[in-house]
Amino acid sequence: MGLDFTAMKDFLEAMTDRYNRPGFIENDPISIPHRFSKKEDIEIAGFLSATIAWGQRTSIIKNAMKLIEWMDHDPYRFILGFESADLKPFNNFVHRTFNGSDCIAFLNSLRQIYSMHGGPESLITPDATAPTIKESICRFRKVFFESPHESRTQKHLADPAKNASAKRLNMFLRWMVRDDGRGVDFGLWKKISPQQLMCPLDVHSGGVARKLGLLQRKQNDWKAVEELTATLQKFDPEDPVKFDFALFGLGINEGFANRA
């Protein structure tokens, strides 16, 4: 795009302001956790919605709502108390390649994580043994798959140790951690700083980032996530991931990456 630093920062800030508003919620998967007020309900609804957040957003929202309905609109109570008979509807769940057996494995894993660890926050929060978001995601993933599951289910929780971009997990973390008062992200997890977050990266945000000259790496992988996040930190060291609103919004709503 050929903008100098100041012009680029002004452009990114303006585009972030355009999309980081409550009006963004309705047509985005984040609308599902916004139906709840209890921390654990928001976490569970957010995690499951983020897990299936690829493809058409209307389909994502529709299928995520189906999960919420099957949990009687009470996700935390359901996760802690479901019996085998309660899982019957989930056998028929399908979203792209995420099927019923994957869904039930995720529900069982969530039960274990809430029962034994108090929820995902403690596992994903960086500490001395896992000092970066990459390492804490890997720790969470390891614990998550301690519950019985088919091997195919593991592909639905990205592994940054294998250079996956972990877009949906990074998006979920953005939802849980950022608290800028704009009403979109929740800011529930106080032990992770926004400056520790990594930018969600997919075909839309990646295409825009390359068009703007913010990302050189061609693959949408973890190395690209690190490169893009490091670039965005120059524009806002305290909250680089806020610019995800600009990149995603320009890509999905304005087709920016495809402009001549």
N, C-alpha and C positions, 0 to 999 in steps of 0.2 A: 504493500500500500504506500510505502515511501514516506511515512510520517516520521517526524523527529520525535524525541522522547516525550517532550511536553505535549505535543499534539496527540500522540498515541495515548498517553495517560488520560488526557481530557476526553478522547473518543471512548476509551474503555469505561471510564467513570460514567459518561453520559449514557452509554448502552446498558451498563449495569443498573443505573437508576431507572431506565425505561422498563426493564424486565423484573427487577427485584421489588415487586409490588404485590399486594394481595390479589390483584387481578390475574397474576400468573398462576395462582393455585388451582383454579377450577379445571383447567385442561391439562393438568400435570399429575403424575402419580402421587405427588406430595399431598394431593387433595384427600387421599385415603387416611393417612394418619391425622390430618387436620380435623377429622370427624370426632376425635377423642381429646380428652383433657388429662387423663391419668398418664403418668410417665410411662408405665409399663405397656399400657395399651398403645400409646404412640410409638414406642420402640418396636413392638411386635408388628403392628400394622405397617409401620415404615419399613421394617426389614423385609417383610414378605412382599410388599409392593415394589421395593427396590430390586428384590431378587428376580422378579419377572419383568423388569423395566427394559425390555427391548422389543422393537416392533412398533406398531401404531399405538400412539398414546391412548386413543379411545379403547382399543382392545386391552391394553394394560390395565386401565382403570376399571373396565367392565369385569375383567377376570379377578382383579384384586378385590373388588367389591363382593364377588362371589365367595371368596375365602372369608371375608369378614361376616357375611351372612351365615355361612356354615358354622362360624364360631359364635353365633348368636349375638353378634355385635358387642361382644365382651371378650376380647382376645386374651387378656391376661388370666381371667378366671378360667377360660376354656383351656389354655395351655397347661395350667396347673392341675386341672381336674378332669380332663377328658378320659373316657374309657374306650375300649376297642370299638364298641358299637357306634360311638360318636364320630369315628373316623371314616365310616362307610361312604359318605358323600365325596370325601376327598379322593377316593380311589378313582373317580371319574374325572378328576381335574386335568385339564390340558391347557398349557400356554406355550405355544411353539414347541420346543423340545423338553419343556419342564412338565412332567406328567404326574399321575397320581402317586406312584411309588416315591418319586422325588419329594412331592409335597408332604407325604406322611413322614418321610425321613426327616424333613426339615422341622415338622411339628414336634417329633420326638426329641430332636436335638435341642430345640428351644426349651422344651420342658427340662431337660437335663441342665442346660445352662442357667435357667432361672432357679432351679432347685439347688444346684451345687455351687453356683458362682454369683447368684443374685442378679443375673442378667448379663448381656453382652458388654456393657460399659467397662466392667472391671478387667475383662480380657483384652479389650481393644485399646484401653488407655496405656500409652507408653510408660515404661518404668525402667528400672536398672537392668532387668533381664531382657527387655525388648524396648530399646530406647527410641526407635523410630516407628512411624505409622506402618511402614512396610513390615517390620518385625512383629509388631503387635497384631496386625491382620493375620500374619502367618500363625501366630500363637492361637488366636481365636479360631482360625480354620482347623487347626490340629485338634482342639478340644471339641469343636462342632462335630467333627466326624468320628469322635469316639463312640457315638451311638450307632447301632446297627443301620446299615444302608447298603444299597447296591453300588458297585463301583462307578456306574454311570452317573450317579448323583453328584459326585465330586466336581464335575465340570460346571455345576451351577453355583459354586462358590469359588470365585477366582483366586488363583494362587500367584501373588506377585513374586514369590521365590522362583517361579518358572517364567517370569517376565510378562505375566498377564497384566493388562492395564488396570484391572479391578475397578472398572468404571462404576458399576452399581454399588459396590461397597464404599467407594470414595464419595459417591453421591449421598448414600445413607449417612455417612459420617458428617458430610456438610449439613444435612438436615438436623442431625442431633447436636452438633457442636456450635455452629454459628448463631450468634445472638446480637443482631444489629438493630433490633427494634423495628424492622420493616414489615414483620408479620408473616414472612414466608418460612424461613428456617426456624427451628424450635429453640435452639440454645439450651437443651436439657442437660447436656453432659459438660459439667464445669471443670473437670480435671484435664481435659484436652484443650489446648489453646488453638484458636483458628490458624495461627501461624504454623502449626504442626501439620495441618491438613494437606492432602495432595489433591490436585485438580482432577475432577472426573473427566475422562477423555473418551470420546466416541467419534464416530464418523462425522458428526455435525460440528462439534467443538474443535476436533482436529483439523477439519477442512478450513474452518474460519481462522484458526490459529496460524496455519501455514500461509493462508492468503494474506494475513496481516504481517507475516514475517516474525511471528512469535515462536514458531516451532519449525525446526529444520528436519528433524528425523521423520522419515516417511512412514514407518510402521506405527500403529496405535498400540504401543506396548508400555511396560513399566518404565523403560528408559525414556520414552517420549513423555510420560507423566512427570518424571523428574526434571526433564529439560523444560517443559512448559511451566511447571510450578516455579522453578528457579527464575525463569523469565518474568513471570507475573509478580514474584516477590520484589522485583526492582520497582514496580509501580505501587505496590502496597505491601511492605514487609510484614505488617501485622495481620493482614487478612487477604492473602493473595487469591484464595479460592472464591472470593466474592465475584471475581471476573468470569466465573463459570456462567453466571447469568447472561453476561454479554455474549460470550462465545456461543453458548447453546441457543440463545434467543436469536442471534443473527443467523445462525445456521438453519434452525428448524422453522423459523417464522419468516425470514426474509431471503432465504436462499443465497446468502452472502457469498459463500465459497464458490458458487457456480457463476458468479458475475464475470463478465469479460473484463 
